[in-house]
C-alpha cells in the first residue's frame, strides 16, 4: 500500500488513470508474469494510479482467488509508486468478500461496481455501498452506471459515509451529474472526488470538465499511452489545438470503431495491448474477440494517432 491517502493522490493526478487488462496464458489461466509486465509498463509510461481487476480487467470473469492474486501482483508491480485500486462487486455479501480480498492483497482503495443484475431502490443502493465501505479500512469510489443510478440525495448520503471518497460516473447524464455535484458541494464539507467513467472517457471529458470533473479513466492508455498522456497533458494545459486534433483524428474514429462490436470496450482494448507487443491473451466468454478487419483498423488508427502527435497527419 502507498503511504499517502488515496484521495490526496488522486485529487491532482500527474497522468491518466490506468485500467489494465487481465492477462491470460494459452491455456486460459491468469498469466501473472505478463500481468505484472503490463502494470509495470503502465506505471513507467506515466499512469497516476492503477485500477486493477475492474471493467477493463474483466472483473466479471475472475474467480475470487484469481482476483486476489491479480490485485497482489498489481501492488507488487506498482511498487508503491502509484496507488492501486481494486474492483469489488456483485451482491453485497460477495462485494464485501472481494473488498476484504483486495485489502489483504495490499490495495489502496476500492472501486465499488454496480450490484449484480437487480434494479434496487435508493435505500438499497445506499445500504449496499455503506456495507462495502464498512467492511474494510479501504477508501471506496462508487461506480454509477447501468442499474446503479443515484439521486442527488443518495449521493449526499454517500458523501457523508465514512470511507466513501468519490463517485465515478459511467452513465453520462450531465444534468444529473451537475445536480449531484451541486448538492454534495452545498451539503457536505470537504473535497468529494468525481470521475468520468464513460467508455473512452477522453471523448466526453471536455463536457465533464465544464462541471468541474477533471478525473477520468483511460482505456486507451493500455495500448497507446503516448496518445493518452499527450491528451491528458493538453487538457491540463488548456492546449485546445492538441485536444481537438486528437479528438477529431484519433478518439472519435476509435469510438466509432469500438461501437462496431458488443464488448469492444474491453476486447478491442485487449487487442490493442497485443498489437503493442505484449501477449495478454484473449478475452474470456461471454466476451468475444474483435474481427480481424477491426484489429487491422485499430492498428492503422494507432499509427495515425502517433502521427498526429508528431504533426505528420
C-alpha positions in Angstrom: 0.0 0.0 0.0 1.1 3.6 -0.6 1.6 5.8 2.5 -0.2 8.9 1.2 -4.1 8.8 1.4 -5.8 7.7 -1.8 -7.9 10.8 -2.1 -4.9 13.1 -1.9 -3.0 11.1 -4.5 -6.0 11.2 -6.9 -7.0 14.8 -6.5 -4.5 16.2 -8.9 -3.1 13.3 -10.9 0.1 13.6 -12.8 -1.2 11.3 -15.6 -4.0 9.2 -16.8 -5.8 6.6 -14.6 -4.7 3.2 -15.8 -7.2 0.3 -16.0 -5.0 -2.7 -17.0 -6.4 -5.7 -18.9 -6.0 -9.1 -17.2 -3.5 -11.3 -18.9 -4.3 -15.0 -19.7 -2.0 -17.6 -21.0 -2.6 -20.0 -23.9 -4.5 -22.4 -21.6 -6.8 -19.6 -20.5 -5.4 -19.3 -16.9 -4.2 -16.0 -15.5 -0.7 -15.2 -16.5 0.8 -13.2 -13.6 4.2 -12.6 -15.2 2.6 -10.9 -18.2 0.1 -9.1 -16.0 3.0 -7.7 -13.9 4.8 -6.6 -17.0 1.7 -4.8 -18.2 1.2 -3.0 -15.0 4.9 -2.1 -14.7 4.9 -0.7 -18.2 1.8 1.4 -17.5 3.4 2.9 -14.3 6.6 3.6 -16.3 4.6 5.3 -19.0 3.1 7.8 -16.6 0.0 6.3 -15.0 -1.1 8.2 -11.9 -3.0 5.2 -10.5 -3.7 1.5 -11.3 -7.3 0.3 -11.2 -6.8 -3.4 -11.1 -9.5 -6.0 -11.9 -12.1 -3.5 -12.8 -14.2 -3.4 -16.0 -11.4 -3.3 -18.5 -9.7 -6.0 -16.4 -12.7 -8.4 -16.8 -13.7 -8.4 -13.1 -16.8 -10.3 -14.1 -14.8 -13.2 -15.4 -12.4 -13.7 -12.5 -12.7 -16.2 -9.7 -12.1 -14.8 -6.2 -8.8 -16.5 -5.9 -7.7 -15.1 -9.4 -8.9 -11.7 -8.3 -6.8 -11.8 -5.2 -3.6 -12.9 -6.9 -4.0 -10.3 -9.6 -4.5 -7.5 -7.2 -1.5 -8.6 -5.2 0.5 -8.8 -8.5 -0.6 -5.2 -9.4 0.5 -4.0 -6.0 3.9 -5.7 -6.4 4.4 -4.3 -9.9 3.4 -0.8 -8.9 6.0 -0.9 -6.1 4.3 1.9 -4.2 5.0 4.4 -6.9 1.3 4.9 -7.6 -1.8 3.7 -5.7 -3.7 0.5 -6.7 -7.5 0.5 -6.6 -9.3 -2.8 -7.0 -12.8 -3.6 -8.2 -15.5 -5.0 -5.9 -18.9 -6.0 -7.0 -21.9 -8.5 -7.4 -24.3 -8.8 -4.4 -23.4 -7.2 -1.1 -22.0 -10.3 0.5 -19.7 -11.1 -2.4 -18.7 -7.4 -2.8 -17.7 -7.4 0.8 -15.7 -10.6 0.2 -13.9 -9.1 -2.8 -13.2 -5.9 -0.7 -11.6 -7.9 2.0 -9.5 -9.9 -0.5 -8.3 -6.6 -2.0 -7.4 -5.3 1.4 -5.5 -8.4 2.2 -3.7 -8.2 -1.2 -2.4 -4.7 -0.4 -4.7 -2.5 -2.4 -5.1 1.2 -1.6 -8.8 1.5 -2.4 -11.9 0.0 -3.9 -14.0 0.8 -7.0 -17.5 -0.5 -6.0 -19.2 -1.8 -9.1 -23.0 -1.8 -9.5 -24.7 -4.7 -7.7 -25.4 -7.7 -9.8 -28.5 -7.6 -12.1 -31.1 -6.1 -9.7 -32.6 -2.6 -10.0 -32.6 -1.6 -6.4 -34.3 1.3 -4.7 -32.1 4.2 -3.5 -32.3 2.9 0.1 -31.0 -0.5 -1.0 -28.1 1.1 -3.0 -27.2 3.2 -0.1 -27.1 0.2 2.3 -25.1 -1.8 -0.3 -22.3 0.8 -0.6 -22.3 1.5 3.1 -21.7 -2.2 3.9 -18.9 -2.3 1.4 -17.3 0.8 3.0 -17.7 -0.6 6.5 -16.1 -3.9 5.6 -12.5 -2.7 5.3 -10.3 0.3 6.0 -10.0 0.9 2.3 -11.5 4.1 0.8 -14.3 3.5 -1.7 -15.2 5.0 -5.0 -18.8 4.3 -6.0 -19.3 3.4 -9.7 -22.6 4.8 -11.1 -23.9 3.2 -14.2 -26.5 0.8 -15.7 -28.6 -0.4 -12.7 -26.9 1.7 -10.1 -28.0 5.3 -10.7 -28.0 7.7 -7.7 -30.2 10.6 -6.9 -28.5 13.8 -5.6 -29.9 13.0 -2.1 -28.3 9.5 -2.2 -25.0 10.9 -3.4 -25.1 13.3 -0.5 -25.7 10.5 1.9 -22.8 8.5 0.4 -20.5 11.6 0.6 -21.3 11.7 4.3 -20.5 8.0 4.7 -17.1 7.2 6.4 -14.8 5.6 3.8 -16.6 6.8 0.7 -14.4 9.3 -1.1 -15.8 9.6 -4.6 -18.2 8.8 -7.4 -17.3 7.5 -10.8 -20.0 8.2 -13.5 -20.5 5.7 -16.3 -24.0 6.9 -17.1 -23.3 10.2 -19.0 -26.3 12.1 -17.8 -24.7 15.5 -17.4 -27.8 17.1 -15.9 -27.9 14.5 -13.2 -24.2 14.9 -12.6 -24.5 18.7 -12.3 -27.2 18.3 -9.7 -25.2 15.7 -7.8 -22.1 17.9 -7.8 -24.1 20.9 -6.7 -25.9 19.0 -3.9 -22.8 17.5 -2.5 -20.9 20.8 -2.7 -23.7 22.5 -0.8 -24.4 20.0 1.9 -21.1 18.1 2.6 -17.9 20.0 3.5 -14.7 18.7 2.0 -13.5 17.5 -1.3 -15.5 14.7 -2.8 -13.9 13.2 -5.9 -15.7 12.7 -9.2 -14.6 10.7 -12.2 -15.7 10.5 -15.8 -16.1 6.7 -16.2 -17.7 6.5 -19.7 -16.0 4.2 -22.2 -13.2 6.2 -23.9 -13.8 9.0 -21.5 -11.5 11.3 -23.4 -14.3 11.7 -25.9 -16.6 13.4 -23.3 -14.0 14.9 -21.0 -14.4 18.4 -22.2 -18.1 18.3 -21.2 -17.2 16.8 -17.8 -14.5 19.4 -17.2 -17.2 22.1 -17.6 -18.8 20.5 -14.5 -15.5 20.7 -12.6 -14.8 16.9 -13.1 -11.2 16.6 -14.1 -10.6 12.9 -13.3 -11.3 10.3 -15.9 -10.5 6.7 -16.7 -8.4 6.0 -19.8 -8.7 2.6 -21.5 -6.6 4.0 -24.5 -3.7 4.3 -22.1 -3.5 0.5 -22.1 -2.4 0.3 -25.7 -1.4 3.9 -26.7 0.0 5.5 -23.6 1.8 8.2 -25.6 -1.5 9.4 -27.1 -3.3 9.2 -23.7 -0.6 11.1 -21.9 -0.5 13.8 -24.5 -4.2 14.3 -24.4 -4.2 14.4 -20.6 -1.4 17.0 -20.6 -3.2 19.0 -23.3 -6.4 19.1 -21.2 -4.5 20.2 -18.1 -2.5 22.9 -20.0 -5.5 24.2 -21.9 -3.9 23.2 -25.2 -7.1 23.3 -27.3 -5.4 22.6 -30.6 -3.9 19.3 -29.4 -7.1 18.3 -27.7 -9.2 19.0 -30.9 -6.6 17.3 -33.2 -6.6 14.1 -31.1 -10.4 14.1 -30.7 -11.0 14.6 -34.4 -8.2 12.4 -35.7 -8.0 9.6 -33.2 -10.6 9.5 -30.4 -13.8 10.0 -32.5 -12.7 7.3 -35.0 -11.7 5.0 -32.2 -15.2 5.4 -30.5 -16.8 4.7 -33.9 -14.7 1.6 -34.3 -15.5 0.5 -30.7 -19.2 0.8 -31.5 -18.9 -1.9 -34.2 -19.0 -4.8 -31.7 -20.5 -5.6 -28.4 -17.9 -5.8 -25.7 -15.3 -3.9 -27.7 -14.8 -1.6 -24.8 -12.8 -4.5 -23.4 -11.9 -6.8 -26.2 -10.7 -4.1 -28.6 -8.6 -2.6 -25.9 -7.0 -6.1 -25.2 -6.3 -6.5 -28.9 -4.6 -3.1 -28.8 -2.3 -4.3 -26.0 -1.4 -7.3 -28.1 -0.6 -5.0 -31.0 1.8 -3.2 -28.7 3.7 -6.5 -28.4 2.5 -7.9 -25.1 0.6 -11.2 -25.4 -2.1 -10.7 -22.8 -4.3 -13.4 -24.4 -7.9 -13.2 -25.5 -11.0 -12.2 -23.5 -12.9 -14.8 -21.6 -16.5 -15.6 -22.6 -19.1 -14.3 -22.8 -17.0 -11.5 -24.4 -15.7 -12.3 -27.9 -12.6 -11.2 -29.8 -12.9 -8.4 -32.4 -12.8 -9.3 -36.1 -9.5 -9.4 -37.9 -10.6 -6.4 -40.0 -11.4 -4.4 -36.9 -8.0 -5.2 -35.4 -6.3 -4.0 -38.6 -8.3 -0.8 -38.5 -7.2 -0.3 -34.9 -3.6 -0.7 -35.8 -3.9 1.9 -38.5 -5.7 4.2 -36.1 -3.0 3.9 -33.5 -0.4 4.8 -36.2 -2.5 7.8 -37.1 -2.7 8.9 -33.5 1.1 8.8 -33.1 1.5 10.7 -36.4 -0.9 13.4 -35.1 1.4 13.9 -32.1 4.3 14.3 -34.4 2.5 16.8 -36.6 2.5 14.5 -39.7 -1.2 13.9 -40.1 
